[in-house]
Amino acid sequence: MKLGNIEVDFSFTDADCLERLENATKKVKEKANQEEKEELSLSEAIRKECKILDDFFDEIFGEGTAKKIFKGKKDLQEHMKLFTDIMNAKIETTKSAQNLYDTLENKAKYMPNREMRRNNRRKR
């Protein structure tokens, strides 16, 4: 998967990768909720938000990933864009996987059992 300007080993259909993403997303929400209670200057708030997202990227894709992507910059817009891209990709992949699963489930439901077909042929 291409992440910013680097290539990372990640798949939205791999259970282990998805679990890391889910856990990291929960942590982002928890940390963001804690931060809302603090009174900070705008620059301090941006740095904290970027740190939360840096931790998110490092937890999912490996230590040092955020530093490679953002090169130490604390630009909230860049961080949020990449975070949003990842969340959107997860949503799209989840929809595709669900559609595939539904299609397979319907085919299995209406596909006669091979064993039953054989038995019916033998009875004739």
Solvent accessible surface area in square Angstrom, and as a share of the most:
residue,aa,sasa,rsa
1,M,64,0.29
2,K,129,0.55
3,L,1,0.01
4,G,46,0.44
5,N,81,0.41
6,I,37,0.19
7,E,120,0.54
8,V,17,0.10
9,D,140,0.73
10,F,15,0.06
11,S,45,0.29
12,F,27,0.11
13,T,102,0.60
14,D,60,0.31
15,A,80,0.62
16,D,97,0.50
17,C,14,0.08
18,L,46,0.23
19,E,98,0.44
20,R,84,0.31
21,L,0,0.00
22,E,77,0.35
23,N,63,0.32
24,A,1,0.01
25,T,23,0.14
26,K,124,0.53
27,K,90,0.38
28,V,18,0.10
29,K,127,0.54
30,E,102,0.46
31,K,72,0.30
32,A,26,0.20
33,N,87,0.45
34,Q,114,0.51
35,E,17,0.08
36,E,139,0.62
37,K,169,0.72
38,E,78,0.35
39,E,175,0.78
40,L,63,0.32
41,S,58,0.37
42,L,139,0.69
43,S,59,0.38
44,E,84,0.38
45,A,27,0.21
46,I,49,0.25
47,R,139,0.51
48,K,81,0.34
49,E,45,0.20
50,C,0,0.00
51,K,112,0.48
52,I,14,0.07
53,L,3,0.02
54,D,17,0.09
55,D,45,0.23
56,F,3,0.01
57,F,0,0.00
58,D,25,0.13
59,E,63,0.28
60,I,2,0.01
61,F,30,0.12
62,G,33,0.32
63,E,156,0.70
64,G,25,0.24
65,T,8,0.05
66,A,4,0.03
67,K,153,0.65
68,K,127,0.54
69,I,19,0.09
70,F,11,0.05
71,K,138,0.59
72,G,48,0.46
73,K,112,0.47
74,K,90,0.38
75,D,52,0.27
76,L,52,0.26
77,Q,147,0.65
78,E,70,0.31
79,H,0,0.00
80,M,80,0.36
81,K,131,0.56
82,L,22,0.11
83,F,30,0.13
84,T,61,0.35
85,D,63,0.33
86,I,1,0.01
87,M,36,0.16
88,N,76,0.39
89,A,34,0.27
90,K,53,0.22
91,I,89,0.45
92,E,102,0.46
93,T,36,0.21
94,T,73,0.43
95,K,114,0.48
96,S,69,0.44
97,A,47,0.37
98,Q,91,0.40
99,N,95,0.49
100,L,110,0.55
101,Y,131,0.50
102,D,56,0.29
103,T,66,0.38
104,L,100,0.50
105,E,88,0.39
106,N,76,0.39
107,K,116,0.49
108,A,69,0.54
109,K,135,0.57
110,Y,168,0.64
111,M,121,0.54
112,P,81,0.51
113,N,83,0.42
114,R,155,0.56
115,E,97,0.43
116,M,120,0.54
117,R,89,0.33
118,R,100,0.37
119,N,58,0.30
120,N,72,0.37
121,R,157,0.57
122,R,177,0.64
123,K,163,0.69
124,R,229,0.84
